[in-house]
Amino acid sequence: MKTCNFCGNKNFTAKKAQYIYKSGSRFFVVNEVPCEECDFCGERYYEAATLKKIEHAFEEISHSKKKASKEINVPVEEFADI
């Protein structure tokens, strides 16, 4: 039986969530990613194959082999400046 690494809960729900992949200073946002979420603390668990697929897609987009379906502009601030 699975146990949450953060809270020890044993109950999970299959969901689809937004996943944010970061490599260096670049981000890749992927919506509707299948995962299991802890029913108590909300920690999400993704299968290795799912994460490898996201990483592969990021590399293809980064090397202009594929175009993302959407791009967004994200403002960035240092905490000390807000």
MDTraj code that builds the backbone (N, CA, C; nanometers):
import mdtraj as md
import numpy as np

residues = "MET LYS THR CYS ASN PHE CYS GLY ASN LYS ASN PHE THR ALA LYS LYS ALA GLN TYR ILE TYR LYS SER GLY SER ARG PHE PHE VAL VAL ASN GLU VAL PRO CYS GLU GLU CYS ASP PHE CYS GLY GLU ARG TYR TYR GLU ALA ALA THR LEU LYS LYS ILE GLU HIS ALA PHE GLU GLU ILE SER HIS SER LYS LYS LYS ALA SER LYS GLU ILE ASN VAL PRO VAL GLU GLU PHE ALA ASP ILE".split()
xyz = np.array([
    [0.0843, -0.1190, 0.0000],
    [0.0000, 0.0000, 0.0000],
    [0.0887, 0.1251, 0.0000],
    [0.0459, 0.2230, -0.0759],
    [0.1165, 0.3499, -0.0871],
    [0.0970, 0.4359, 0.0367],
    [0.2005, 0.5111, 0.0724],
    [0.1924, 0.6049, 0.1840],
    [0.2497, 0.7385, 0.1383],
    [0.1843, 0.8472, 0.1729],
    [0.2330, 0.9805, 0.1385],
    [0.3657, 1.0055, 0.2110],
    [0.4645, 1.0504, 0.1369],
    [0.5959, 1.0787, 0.1946],
    [0.5954, 1.1992, 0.2873],
    [0.4958, 1.2846, 0.2774],
    [0.4922, 1.4063, 0.3576],
    [0.4100, 1.3926, 0.4846],
    [0.2940, 1.3267, 0.4758],
    [0.2053, 1.3223, 0.5926],
    [0.1741, 1.1813, 0.6422],
    [0.2108, 1.0790, 0.5653],
    [0.1860, 0.9419, 0.6074],
    [0.0475, 0.8879, 0.5733],
    [-0.0363, 0.9692, 0.5123],
    [-0.1712, 0.9263, 0.4742],
    [-0.1635, 0.8148, 0.3706],
    [-0.2629, 0.7282, 0.3690],
    [-0.2643, 0.6165, 0.2751],
    [-0.3742, 0.6277, 0.1690],
    [-0.4468, 0.7385, 0.1681],
    [-0.5576, 0.7553, 0.0731],
    [-0.5205, 0.8577, -0.0343],
    [-0.5373, 0.8173, -0.1605],
    [-0.5047, 0.9012, -0.2744],
    [-0.6210, 0.9037, -0.3723],
    [-0.6282, 1.0115, -0.4502],
    [-0.7295, 1.0250, -0.5535],
    [-0.6603, 1.0527, -0.6865],
    [-0.6997, 0.9808, -0.7907],
    [-0.6468, 1.0069, -0.9247],
    [-0.7047, 1.1389, -0.9744],
    [-0.6162, 1.2267, -1.0216],
    [-0.6577, 1.3585, -1.0690],
    [-0.5759, 1.3972, -1.1899],
    [-0.6117, 1.5098, -1.2484],
    [-0.5318, 1.5746, -1.3511],
    [-0.4997, 1.7130, -1.2977],
    [-0.3729, 1.7499, -1.3069],
    [-0.3284, 1.8752, -1.2466],
    [-0.2342, 1.9498, -1.3406],
    [-0.2082, 2.0743, -1.3075],
    [-0.1097, 2.1526, -1.3808],
    [0.0286, 2.1190, -1.3240],
    [0.1252, 2.0957, -1.4129],
    [0.2613, 2.0638, -1.3723],
    [0.3535, 2.1706, -1.4293],
    [0.4419, 2.2238, -1.3473],
    [0.5364, 2.3258, -1.3924],
    [0.6762, 2.2653, -1.3915],
    [0.7335, 2.2527, -1.5102],
    [0.8682, 2.1978, -1.5272],
    [0.9642, 2.3148, -1.5380],
    [1.0760, 2.3093, -1.4648],
    [1.1746, 2.4167, -1.4676],
    [1.3100, 2.3592, -1.5045],
    [1.3771, 2.4248, -1.5967],
    [1.5121, 2.3882, -1.6355],
    [1.5921, 2.5173, -1.6474],
    [1.6871, 2.5365, -1.5566],
    [1.7611, 2.6633, -1.5536],
    [1.6647, 2.7763, -1.5231],
    [1.6594, 2.8742, -1.6095],
    [1.5673, 2.9865, -1.5883],
    [1.4436, 2.9759, -1.6769],
    [1.4249, 2.8593, -1.7406],
    [1.3112, 2.8405, -1.8307],
    [1.2052, 2.7529, -1.7660],
    [1.0798, 2.7851, -1.7949],
    [0.9663, 2.7126, -1.7395],
    [0.8813, 2.6551, -1.8518],
    [0.8162, 2.5434, -1.8200],
    [0.7239, 2.4785, -1.9133],
    [0.6019, 2.4385, -1.8317],
    [0.4867, 2.4940, -1.8644],
    [0.3627, 2.4665, -1.7925],
    [0.2807, 2.3673, -1.8739],
    [0.2429, 2.2575, -1.8093],
    [0.1650, 2.1529, -1.8772],
    [0.0349, 2.1323, -1.7997],
    [-0.0763, 2.1465, -1.8661],
    [-0.2075, 2.1297, -1.8030],
    [-0.2597, 1.9867, -1.8180],
    [-0.3490, 1.9487, -1.7288],
    [-0.4191, 1.8195, -1.7351],
    [-0.3246, 1.6989, -1.7289],
    [-0.2241, 1.7061, -1.6424],
    [-0.1280, 1.5971, -1.6266],
    [-0.1837, 1.4968, -1.5256],
    [-0.1915, 1.3683, -1.5616],
    [-0.2437, 1.2692, -1.4669],
    [-0.1490, 1.2505, -1.3478],
    [-0.2087, 1.2402, -1.2297],
    [-0.1316, 1.2204, -1.1076],
    [-0.2208, 1.1567, -1.0019],
    [-0.1595, 1.1229, -0.8901],
    [-0.2351, 1.0811, -0.7725],
    [-0.2088, 1.1858, -0.6659],
    [-0.3148, 1.2303, -0.5996],
    [-0.3034, 1.3356, -0.4992],
    [-0.3416, 1.2816, -0.3625],
    [-0.2599, 1.3105, -0.2627],
    [-0.2888, 1.2696, -0.1255],
    [-0.4172, 1.3381, -0.0794],
    [-0.5086, 1.2595, -0.0261],
    [-0.6369, 1.3139, 0.0188],
    [-0.6239, 1.4026, 0.1420],
    [-0.5135, 1.3915, 0.2160],
    [-0.4982, 1.4705, 0.3376],
    [-0.4218, 1.6003, 0.3134],
    [-0.3003, 1.5903, 0.2569],
    [-0.2164, 1.7099, 0.2445],
    [-0.2107, 1.7683, 0.1035],
    [-0.2582, 1.6925, 0.0027],
    [-0.2609, 1.7434, -0.1336],
    [-0.1330, 1.7229, -0.2133],
    [-0.0329, 1.6564, -0.1542],
    [0.0908, 1.6289, -0.2284],
    [0.0569, 1.5442, -0.3508],
    [0.1196, 1.5779, -0.4635],
    [0.0909, 1.5081, -0.5887],
    [0.2053, 1.4161, -0.6265],
    [0.1693, 1.3015, -0.6820],
    [0.2656, 1.2012, -0.7264],
    [0.2418, 1.1722, -0.8735],
    [0.3501, 1.1791, -0.9515],
    [0.3446, 1.1580, -1.0957],
    [0.4264, 1.0340, -1.1317],
    [0.3817, 0.9606, -1.2326],
    [0.4564, 0.8443, -1.2784],
    [0.5802, 0.8920, -1.3537],
    [0.6877, 0.8137, -1.3434],
    [0.8141, 0.8490, -1.4091],
    [0.7957, 0.8662, -1.5600],
    [0.7181, 0.7796, -1.6224],
    [0.6957, 0.7896, -1.7676],
    [0.6284, 0.9216, -1.8042],
    [0.5397, 0.9689, -1.7189],
    [0.4711, 1.0965, -1.7420],
    [0.5708, 1.2111, -1.7364],
    [0.6580, 1.2093, -1.6369],
    [0.7573, 1.3165, -1.6215],
    [0.8592, 1.3133, -1.7351],
    [0.8960, 1.1943, -1.7799],
    [0.9891, 1.1840, -1.8932],
    [0.9256, 1.2392, -2.0205],
    [0.7971, 1.2158, -2.0384],
    [0.7254, 1.2688, -2.1551],
    [0.7245, 1.4215, -2.1527],
    [0.7027, 1.4795, -2.0358],
    [0.7047, 1.6260, -2.0204],
    [0.8444, 1.6801, -2.0507],
    [0.9463, 1.6154, -1.9962],
    [1.0838, 1.6591, -2.0203],
    [1.1188, 1.6516, -2.1693],
    [1.0762, 1.5452, -2.2355],
    [1.1015, 1.5297, -2.3791],
    [1.0323, 1.6418, -2.4590],
    [0.9081, 1.6715, -2.4248],
    [0.8342, 1.7787, -2.4936],
    [0.9033, 1.9133, -2.4720],
    [0.9519, 1.9380, -2.3503],
    [1.0237, 2.0620, -2.3198],
    [1.1480, 2.0741, -2.4089],
    [1.2237, 1.9650, -2.4198],
    [1.3451, 1.9660, -2.5021],
    [1.3114, 1.9930, -2.6487],
    [1.2048, 1.9331, -2.6994],
    [1.1640, 1.9565, -2.8383],
    [1.1261, 2.1025, -2.8611],
    [1.0528, 2.1600, -2.7682],
    [1.0136, 2.3008, -2.7798],
    [1.1358, 2.3909, -2.7675],
    [1.2254, 2.3587, -2.6744],
    [1.3464, 2.4390, -2.6534],
    [1.4369, 2.4406, -2.7755],
    [1.4390, 2.3307, -2.8493],
    [1.5251, 2.3212, -2.9672],
    [1.4482, 2.3453, -3.0971],
    [1.3331, 2.4097, -3.0855],
    [1.2488, 2.4488, -3.1998],
    [1.2065, 2.3333, -3.2889],
    [1.1956, 2.2136, -3.2326],
    [1.1464, 2.0995, -3.3092],
    [0.9942, 2.0906, -3.3005],
    [0.9387, 2.1599, -3.2023],
    [0.7948, 2.1596, -3.1786],
    [0.7568, 2.2981, -3.1271],
    [0.6343, 2.3407, -3.1574],
    [0.5862, 2.4699, -3.1082],
    [0.4825, 2.4460, -2.9991],
    [0.4944, 2.5206, -2.8916],
    [0.3969, 2.5108, -2.7832],
    [0.2620, 2.5615, -2.8322],
    [0.1547, 2.5049, -2.7792],
    [0.0205, 2.5462, -2.8220],
    [-0.0158, 2.6851, -2.7716],
    [0.0554, 2.7302, -2.6669],
    [0.0265, 2.8617, -2.6086],
    [0.1494, 2.9096, -2.5339],
    [0.1729, 3.0404, -2.5325],
    [0.2807, 3.0987, -2.4529],
    [0.2228, 3.2113, -2.3692],
    [0.2805, 3.2274, -2.2484],
    [0.2341, 3.3331, -2.1586],
    [0.3538, 3.4174, -2.1137],
    [0.3261, 3.5399, -2.0735],
    [0.4264, 3.6302, -2.0201],
    [0.4094, 3.6320, -1.8681],
    [0.5158, 3.6030, -1.7937],
    [0.5067, 3.5923, -1.6480],
    [0.5915, 3.7006, -1.5819],
    [0.5310, 3.7878, -1.5000],
    [0.6104, 3.8873, -1.4286],
    [0.6923, 3.8208, -1.3176],
    [0.8125, 3.8736, -1.2937],
    [0.9029, 3.8176, -1.1923],
    [0.9547, 3.9297, -1.1043],
    [0.9548, 3.9085, -0.9739],
    [1.0065, 4.0046, -0.8769],
    [1.0891, 3.9311, -0.7716],
    [1.1877, 4.0001, -0.7168],
    [1.2586, 3.9504, -0.5996],
    [1.1726, 3.9806, -0.4775],
    [1.1685, 3.8889, -0.3807],
    [1.0837, 3.9071, -0.2631],
    [1.1163, 4.0376, -0.1906],
    [1.2438, 4.0721, -0.1800],
    [1.2843, 4.1939, -0.1086],
    [1.2313, 4.3202, -0.1756],
    [1.1952, 4.3106, -0.3025],
    [1.1478, 4.4268, -0.3770],
    [0.9957, 4.4434, -0.3778],
    [0.9246, 4.3523, -0.3149],
    [0.7781, 4.3662, -0.3170],
    [0.7259, 4.4155, -0.1837],
])
top = md.Topology()
chain = top.add_chain()
for i, resn in enumerate(residues, 1):
    res = top.add_residue(resn, chain, resSeq=i)
    for name in ("N", "CA", "C"):
        top.add_atom(name, md.element.get_by_symbol(name[0]), res)
traj = md.Trajectory(xyz[None], top)
